[in-house]
């Protein structure tokens, strides 16, 4: 299991992005969290199978229909244990 920190910037707050991330994480069996940051970006911590994480990142790069993703920064932080679900902070 791999652990990623993903920072997404652009028009990503107030457009349903956190629920979009939550729903897609559930579909792919990814655990972790998503939260709004004070600078207008989103932070996602995602733990899961490397192939599933790759699919998740591709979905986050596109985002929900009302969003406009400007930048997706992915940092691999190592290995993780399944945290037991994905939640919105």
DSSP file (Angstrom, degrees, kcal/mol; ACC not computed):
  #  RESIDUE AA STRUCTURE BP1 BP2  ACC     N-H-->O    O-->H-N    N-H-->O    O-->H-N    TCO  KAPPA ALPHA  PHI   PSI    X-CA   Y-CA   Z-CA
    1    1 A X              0   0    0      0, 0.0    79,-1.3     0, 0.0     2,-0.3   0.000 360.0 360.0 360.0 135.8    0.0    0.0    0.0
    2    2 A X  E     -AB  48  79A   0     46,-2.9    46,-2.1    77,-0.2     2,-0.5  -0.814 360.0-143.2-112.1 149.1    1.3    3.4   -1.0
    3    3 A X  E     -AB  47  78A   0     75,-2.9    74,-2.3    -2,-0.3    75,-0.8  -0.954  19.6-177.6-116.0 127.8    0.6    6.8    0.6
    4    4 A X  E     -AB  46  76A   0     42,-2.9    42,-2.6    -2,-0.5     2,-0.5  -0.934  19.5-153.3-122.1 146.0    0.2   10.0   -1.4
    5    5 A X  E     -AB  45  75A   0     70,-2.6    70,-2.9    -2,-0.4     2,-0.5  -0.988  20.8-168.9-111.3 128.8   -0.3   13.6   -0.6
    6    6 A X  E     -AB  44  74A   0     38,-3.2    38,-2.8    -2,-0.5     2,-0.5  -0.973   9.5-166.8-124.1 123.6   -2.1   15.4   -3.4
    7    7 A X  E     -AB  43  73A   0     66,-2.6    66,-2.9    -2,-0.5     2,-0.5  -0.951   8.8-168.4-111.4 126.5   -2.4   19.2   -3.5
    8    8 A X  E     -AB  42  72A   0     34,-2.2    34,-2.3    -2,-0.5     2,-0.3  -0.954   5.4-175.9-118.4 126.7   -4.9   20.5   -6.1
    9    9 A X  E     + B   0  71A   0     62,-2.6    61,-2.9    -2,-0.5    62,-1.5  -0.831  39.4  60.5-121.6 162.3   -5.1   24.1   -7.0
   10   10 A X  E    S- B   0  69A   0     -2,-0.3     2,-1.4    59,-0.2     3,-0.3  -0.940 109.4 -15.4 125.9-150.1   -7.4   26.1   -9.3
   11   11 A X  E    S+ B   0  68A   0     57,-2.2    57,-1.7    -2,-0.3    30,-0.1  -0.706  90.1 128.0 -87.9  87.1  -11.2   26.5   -9.0
   12   12 A X        +     0   0    0     -2,-1.4     2,-0.4    28,-0.5     5,-0.3   0.427  44.4  77.7-126.7  -4.0  -11.5   23.6   -6.6
   13   13 A X  S    S+     0   0    0     -3,-0.3    29,-0.0     1,-0.2    28,-0.0  -0.904  97.1  18.1-110.4 141.4  -13.5   24.9   -3.6
   14   14 A X  S    S+     0   0    0     -2,-0.4    -1,-0.2    -3,-0.0    -2,-0.0   0.640 102.4  90.7  79.7  15.1  -17.3   25.5   -3.7
   15   15 A X  S    S-     0   0    0     -3,-0.3    51,-0.4    49,-0.0    52,-0.2   0.214 106.9 -96.5-125.7  12.8  -17.7   23.2   -6.7
   16   16 A X  S  > S+     0   0    0     50,-0.1     4,-2.0    -4,-0.0     5,-0.1   0.684  78.7 137.4  82.1  19.1  -18.3   19.8   -5.0
   17   17 A X  H  >  +     0   0    0     -5,-0.3     4,-2.6     2,-0.2     5,-0.2   0.887  66.8  53.6 -69.0 -39.0  -14.7   18.6   -5.3
   18   18 A X  H  > S+     0   0    0      1,-0.2     4,-2.5     2,-0.2    -1,-0.2   0.922 111.9  45.0 -63.8 -42.0  -14.5   17.2   -1.8
   19   19 A X  H  > S+     0   0    0      2,-0.2     4,-2.9     1,-0.2     5,-0.2   0.896 111.2  54.7 -66.4 -38.4  -17.6   15.0   -2.4
   20   20 A X  H  X S+     0   0    0     -4,-2.0     4,-2.3     2,-0.2    -2,-0.2   0.923 111.0  45.0 -57.4 -46.3  -16.2   14.1   -5.8
   21   21 A X  H  X S+     0   0    0     -4,-2.6     4,-2.6     2,-0.2     5,-0.2   0.914 113.0  51.1 -64.4 -43.7  -12.9   12.9   -4.1
   22   22 A X  H  X S+     0   0    0     -4,-2.5     4,-2.1    -5,-0.2    -2,-0.2   0.928 112.0  46.2 -59.1 -48.0  -14.9   11.0   -1.4
   23   23 A X  H  X S+     0   0    0     -4,-2.9     4,-2.0     1,-0.2    -1,-0.2   0.913 114.8  46.3 -64.1 -44.3  -17.0    9.2   -3.9
   24   24 A X  H  X S+     0   0    0     -4,-2.3     4,-1.7    -5,-0.2    -1,-0.2   0.871 110.1  53.3 -69.3 -36.6  -14.1    8.2   -6.2
   25   25 A X  H  X>S+     0   0    0     -4,-2.6     5,-2.7     1,-0.2     4,-0.9   0.921 109.7  49.1 -62.2 -42.8  -12.0    7.1   -3.2
   26   26 A X  H ><5S+     0   0    0     -4,-2.1     3,-0.6     1,-0.2    -2,-0.2   0.903 109.1  52.4 -62.1 -41.7  -14.9    4.8   -2.1
   27   27 A X  H 3<5S+     0   0    0     -4,-2.0    -1,-0.2     1,-0.2    -2,-0.2   0.840 116.6  39.5 -61.6 -33.9  -15.2    3.4   -5.7
   28   28 A X  H 3<5S-     0   0    0     -4,-1.7    -1,-0.2    -5,-0.1    -2,-0.2   0.436 111.7-113.9 -99.8  -0.9  -11.5    2.6   -5.8
   29   29 A X  T <<5 +     0   0    0     -4,-0.9     2,-0.4    -3,-0.6    -3,-0.2   0.844  62.5 152.2  72.7  33.8  -11.1    1.3   -2.2
   30   30 A X      < -     0   0    0     -5,-2.7     2,-0.2    -6,-0.2    -1,-0.2  -0.800  29.2-155.5 -99.8 138.1   -8.8    4.2   -1.2
   31   31 A X  E     +C   47   0A   0     16,-2.4    16,-2.8    -2,-0.4     2,-0.3  -0.695  45.1  71.4-106.9 164.3   -8.6    5.4    2.4
   32   32 A X  E     -Cd  46  86A   0     53,-2.4    55,-1.9    -2,-0.2     2,-0.3  -0.987  68.6 -79.4 137.5-145.0   -7.5    8.8    3.7
   33   33 A X  E     -Cd  45  87A   0     12,-2.0    12,-2.4    -2,-0.3     2,-0.3  -0.978  16.1-147.6-155.0 164.2   -9.1   12.3    3.7
   34   34 A X  E     +Cd  44  88A   0     53,-1.6    55,-2.9    -2,-0.3     2,-0.3  -0.992  24.0 169.7-133.8 142.2   -9.7   15.4    1.7
   35   35 A X  E     -C   43   0A   0      8,-2.1     8,-2.6    -2,-0.3     2,-0.2  -0.996  35.0-109.1-151.0 153.4   -9.9   19.0    3.1
   36   36 A X  E     -C   42   0A   0     -2,-0.3     2,-0.3     6,-0.2     6,-0.2  -0.585  33.6-145.4 -75.5 142.6  -10.0   22.6    2.0
   37   37 A X    >   -     0   0    0      4,-2.8     3,-1.7    -2,-0.2    -1,-0.0  -0.766  22.0-114.5-107.4 158.0   -6.9   24.6    2.6
   38   38 A X  T 3  S+     0   0    0     -2,-0.3    -1,-0.1     1,-0.3     4,-0.0   0.745 112.6  61.7 -64.2 -24.6   -6.8   28.3    3.5
   39   39 A X  T 3  S-     0   0    0      1,-0.0    -1,-0.3     2,-0.0     3,-0.1   0.395 123.0 -99.7 -84.4   4.9   -5.0   29.2    0.3
   40   40 A X  S <  S+     0   0    0     -3,-1.7   -28,-0.5     1,-0.3   -27,-0.2   0.382  89.1 112.4  94.6  -3.4   -8.0   28.0   -1.8
   41   41 A X        -     0   0    0    -32,-0.1    -4,-2.8   -30,-0.1     2,-0.4  -0.342  62.9-121.5 -91.1 177.3   -6.4   24.6   -2.7
   42   42 A X  E     -AC   8  36A   0    -34,-2.3   -34,-2.2    -6,-0.2     2,-0.5  -0.923  14.6-152.7-116.5 147.2   -7.4   21.1   -1.6
   43   43 A X  E     -AC   7  35A   0     -8,-2.6    -8,-2.1    -2,-0.4     2,-0.4  -0.987  12.9-174.9-119.3 129.3   -5.3   18.6    0.2
   44   44 A X  E     -AC   6  34A   0    -38,-2.8   -38,-3.2    -2,-0.5     2,-0.5  -0.983  12.1-164.6-122.1 132.9   -5.9   14.9   -0.2
   45   45 A X  E     -AC   5  33A   0    -12,-2.4   -12,-2.0    -2,-0.4     2,-0.4  -0.985  20.3-175.8-111.5 122.6   -4.1   12.2    1.7
   46   46 A X  E     -AC   4  32A   0    -42,-2.6   -42,-2.9    -2,-0.5     2,-0.4  -0.974  13.6-173.3-129.4 131.4   -4.7    8.9   -0.1
   47   47 A X  E     +AC   3  31A   0    -16,-2.8   -16,-2.4    -2,-0.4     2,-0.3  -0.982  36.5  89.5-122.6 128.1   -3.6    5.3    0.9
   48   48 A X  E    S-A    2   0A   0    -46,-2.1   -46,-2.9    -2,-0.4     2,-0.1  -0.994  73.3 -28.5 174.9-172.3   -4.1    2.3   -1.4
   49   49 A X     >  -     0   0    0     -2,-0.3     4,-2.6   -48,-0.2     3,-0.2  -0.421  57.3-123.1 -62.9 135.8   -3.0    0.0   -4.1
   50   50 A X  H  > S+     0   0    0      1,-0.2     4,-1.9     2,-0.2    -1,-0.1   0.858 110.7  49.5 -54.2 -40.1   -0.6    1.8   -6.5
   51   51 A X  H  > S+     0   0    0      2,-0.2     4,-1.8     1,-0.2    -1,-0.2   0.898 112.4  47.4 -67.1 -39.8   -2.7    1.1   -9.6
   52   52 A X  H  > S+     0   0    0     -3,-0.2     4,-2.5     2,-0.2    -2,-0.2   0.878 109.9  53.4 -68.1 -37.9   -5.9    2.3   -7.9
   53   53 A X  H  X S+     0   0    0     -4,-2.6     4,-2.6     2,-0.2    -2,-0.2   0.875 106.1  53.4 -64.4 -37.0   -4.0    5.5   -6.7
   54   54 A X  H  X S+     0   0    0     -4,-1.9     4,-1.9    -5,-0.2    -1,-0.2   0.922 110.4  46.5 -63.2 -43.6   -3.0    6.1  -10.3
   55   55 A X  H  X S+     0   0    0     -4,-1.8     4,-2.0     2,-0.2    -2,-0.2   0.914 111.8  52.1 -62.2 -43.0   -6.6    5.9  -11.4
   56   56 A X  H  X S+     0   0    0     -4,-2.5     4,-2.4     1,-0.2    -2,-0.2   0.918 108.2  50.4 -60.0 -45.5   -7.7    8.1   -8.5
   57   57 A X  H  X S+     0   0    0     -4,-2.6     4,-2.1     1,-0.2    -1,-0.2   0.884 108.2  52.7 -63.4 -38.8   -5.1   10.8   -9.5
   58   58 A X  H  X S+     0   0    0     -4,-1.9     4,-1.2     1,-0.2    -1,-0.2   0.902 110.8  47.7 -62.5 -40.3   -6.3   10.8  -13.1
   59   59 A X  H  X S+     0   0    0     -4,-2.0     4,-2.9     1,-0.2    -2,-0.2   0.890 111.3  50.4 -66.7 -39.2   -9.8   11.4  -11.9
   60   60 A X  H  < S+     0   0    0     -4,-2.4    -2,-0.2     1,-0.2    -1,-0.2   0.838 104.4  58.7 -68.8 -31.8   -8.7   14.2   -9.5
   61   61 A X  H  < S+     0   0    0     -4,-2.1     8,-0.2    -5,-0.2    -1,-0.2   0.862 113.3  38.6 -64.6 -35.0   -6.8   15.8  -12.4
   62   62 A X  H  < S-     0   0    0     -4,-1.2     7,-0.3    -5,-0.2    -2,-0.2   0.917  96.5-177.6 -79.3 -47.0  -10.1   16.1  -14.3
   63   63 A X     <  -     0   0    0     -4,-2.9    -2,-0.1    -5,-0.1    -3,-0.1   0.006  38.6 -39.5  74.1 176.5  -12.3   16.9  -11.3
   64   64 A X    >   -     0   0    0      1,-0.1     3,-1.7    -4,-0.1   -47,-0.1  -0.275  69.1 -97.1 -70.7 165.2  -16.0   17.5  -11.2
   65   65 A X  T 3  S+     0   0    0      1,-0.3    -1,-0.1     3,-0.1    -2,-0.0   0.782 121.1  49.4 -58.8 -32.7  -17.7   19.3  -14.0
   66   66 A X  T 3  S+     0   0    0    -51,-0.4    -1,-0.3   -54,-0.0     2,-0.1   0.532  96.4  90.9 -86.2  -4.9  -17.8   22.7  -12.3
   67   67 A X    <   -     0   0    0     -3,-1.7     2,-0.3   -52,-0.2   -55,-0.2  -0.425  58.8-155.2 -88.1 163.9  -14.1   22.7  -11.3
   68   68 A X  E     -B   11   0A   0    -57,-1.7   -57,-2.2    -2,-0.1     2,-0.5  -0.840  13.2-155.0-137.2  98.9  -11.0   24.0  -13.1
   69   69 A X  E     +B   10   0A   0     -7,-0.3   -59,-0.2    -2,-0.3     3,-0.1  -0.637  18.5 172.9 -79.2 120.6   -7.9   22.1  -12.0
   70   70 A X  E     +     0   0A   0    -61,-2.9     2,-0.3    -2,-0.5   -60,-0.2   0.841  67.5   6.0 -91.6 -43.1   -4.8   24.3  -12.6
   71   71 A X  E     -B    9   0A   0    -62,-1.5   -62,-2.6     2,-0.0     2,-0.5  -0.999  52.1-164.4-147.9 140.2   -2.2   22.1  -10.9
   72   72 A X  E     -B    8   0A   0     -2,-0.3     2,-0.6   -64,-0.2   -64,-0.2  -0.960  13.7-169.3-125.2 110.1   -2.1   18.7   -9.3
   73   73 A X  E     -B    7   0A   0    -66,-2.9   -66,-2.6    -2,-0.5     2,-0.5  -0.896   4.0-166.8-104.5 122.2    1.0   18.1   -7.2
   74   74 A X  E     -B    6   0A   0     -2,-0.6     2,-0.5   -68,-0.2   -68,-0.2  -0.937   6.2-175.5-114.5 126.0    1.6   14.6   -6.1
   75   75 A X  E     -B    5   0A   0    -70,-2.9   -70,-2.6    -2,-0.5     2,-0.6  -0.978  18.2-144.6-121.7 120.1    4.1   13.7   -3.3
   76   76 A X  E     -B    4   0A   0     -2,-0.5   -72,-0.2   -72,-0.2     3,-0.1  -0.741  18.1-178.6 -82.8 119.7    4.7   10.0   -2.5
   77   77 A X  E     -     0   0A   0    -74,-2.3     2,-0.3    -2,-0.6   -73,-0.2   0.380  43.8 -99.3-104.5   3.9    5.3    9.9    1.2
   78   78 A X  E     -B    3   0A   0    -75,-0.8   -75,-2.9     2,-0.0    -1,-0.3  -0.880  61.3 -20.6 124.3-152.0    5.9    6.2    1.6
   79   79 A X  E     -B    2   0A   0     -2,-0.3     2,-0.3   -77,-0.2   -77,-0.2  -0.598  55.5-175.2 -98.4 159.7    4.0    3.1    2.6
   80   80 A X        -     0   0    0    -79,-1.3     2,-0.3    -2,-0.2    -2,-0.0  -0.952  25.3-120.5-147.1 165.7    0.9    3.0    4.7
   81   81 A X        -     0   0    0     -2,-0.3     2,-0.2     1,-0.0   -34,-0.0  -0.830  52.0 -88.6-101.1 149.1   -1.6    0.7    6.4
   82   82 A X        -     0   0    0     -2,-0.3   -34,-0.1     1,-0.2   -52,-0.0  -0.430  35.8-156.3 -59.7 121.8   -5.2    0.9    5.3
   83   83 A X        -     0   0    0     -2,-0.2    -1,-0.2     2,-0.1     3,-0.0   0.520  41.5-105.9 -82.0  -5.7   -6.7    3.6    7.6
   84   84 A X  S    S-     0   0    0      2,-0.0     2,-0.1     0, 0.0   -54,-0.1   0.974  76.2 -13.4  82.8  59.3  -10.2    2.2    7.2
   85   85 A X  S    S-     0   0    0    -56,-0.1   -53,-2.4   -60,-0.1     2,-0.4  -0.314  70.9 -91.0 110.9 170.0  -12.2    4.5    4.9
   86   86 A X  E     -d   32   0A   0    -55,-0.3     2,-0.3    -2,-0.1   -53,-0.2  -0.969  40.7-177.0-123.2 137.1  -12.0    8.0    3.4
   87   87 A X  E     -d   33   0A   0    -55,-1.9   -53,-1.6    -2,-0.4     2,-0.5  -0.928  26.7-121.2-137.7 161.1  -13.5   11.1    5.0
   88   88 A X  E      d   34   0A   0     -2,-0.3   -53,-0.2   -55,-0.2   -55,-0.0  -0.860 360.0 360.0 -99.4 129.2  -14.0   14.7    4.4
   89   89 A X              0   0    0    -55,-2.9   -54,-0.2    -2,-0.5    -1,-0.1   0.398 360.0 360.0-102.3 360.0  -12.5   17.1    6.9
